[in-house]
Amino acid sequence: MFEFLYLLACAAGIFVVVQLVRLTRRLIHRSAAVLNASLETGLISSGFIANTAYLVLFVLIFRICLV
């Protein structure tokens, strides 16, 4: 009985991980589509994206150095 519950818990864990991966992929694709549409319509500029990327990179490096 314990083995069956263990297998059931493992199967549920694998199912949850697969669903989270699917959800993450959908969110990334939607975000990329919105970003692409914003760039095409001129709502945001590529310079803004580059500056934001540099800022995020700086924050990550700063955070790693503090740890």
Phi, psi and omega per residue, in radians:
M1 nan -0.702 -3.126
F2 -1.143 -0.665 3.129
E3 -1.120 -0.665 3.134
F4 -1.132 -0.743 3.113
L5 -1.134 -0.665 3.106
Y6 -1.111 -0.795 3.112
L7 -1.111 -0.690 3.119
L8 -1.126 -0.720 3.112
A9 -1.153 -0.704 3.108
C10 -1.125 -0.741 3.126
A11 -1.120 -0.711 3.112
A12 -1.145 -0.694 3.101
G13 -1.101 -0.759 3.109
I14 -1.108 -0.724 3.120
F15 -1.075 -0.746 3.137
V16 -1.120 -0.747 3.138
V17 -1.103 -0.755 3.123
V18 -1.076 -0.747 3.133
Q19 -1.146 -0.666 3.103
L20 -1.148 -0.675 3.096
V21 -1.122 -0.756 3.114
R22 -1.083 -0.774 -3.141
L23 -1.105 -0.748 3.140
T24 -1.107 -0.740 3.121
R25 -1.084 -0.729 3.118
R26 -1.103 -0.750 -3.138
L27 -1.131 -0.692 3.124
I28 -1.143 -0.747 3.133
H29 -1.128 -0.704 3.114
R30 -1.146 -0.749 3.129
S31 -1.088 -0.717 3.120
A32 -1.142 -0.679 3.123
A33 -1.144 -0.736 3.122
V34 -1.140 -0.750 3.124
L35 -1.098 -0.757 3.126
N36 -1.108 -0.748 3.124
A37 -1.135 -0.666 3.122
S38 -1.147 -0.683 3.101
L39 -1.160 -0.726 -3.104
E40 -1.168 -0.633 -3.117
T41 -1.500 -0.145 3.105
G42 1.467 0.284 3.126
L43 -1.209 -0.615 3.061
I44 -2.313 2.723 -3.114
S45 -1.794 2.802 3.115
S46 -1.184 -0.495 3.080
G47 -1.108 -0.666 3.092
F48 -1.089 -0.734 3.134
I49 -1.145 -0.739 3.130
A50 -1.108 -0.771 3.124
N51 -1.111 -0.689 3.102
T52 -1.127 -0.716 3.116
A53 -1.113 -0.726 3.088
Y54 -1.106 -0.691 3.126
L55 -1.122 -0.776 3.122
V56 -1.113 -0.735 3.111
L57 -1.077 -0.765 3.107
F58 -1.058 -0.780 -3.137
V59 -1.103 -0.732 3.134
L60 -1.119 -0.782 3.140
I61 -1.145 -0.720 3.098
F62 -1.069 -0.739 -3.129
R63 -1.147 -0.718 3.138
I64 -1.149 -0.688 -3.133
C65 -1.195 -0.488 3.121
L66 -1.300 -0.436 -3.077
V67 -1.362 nan nan
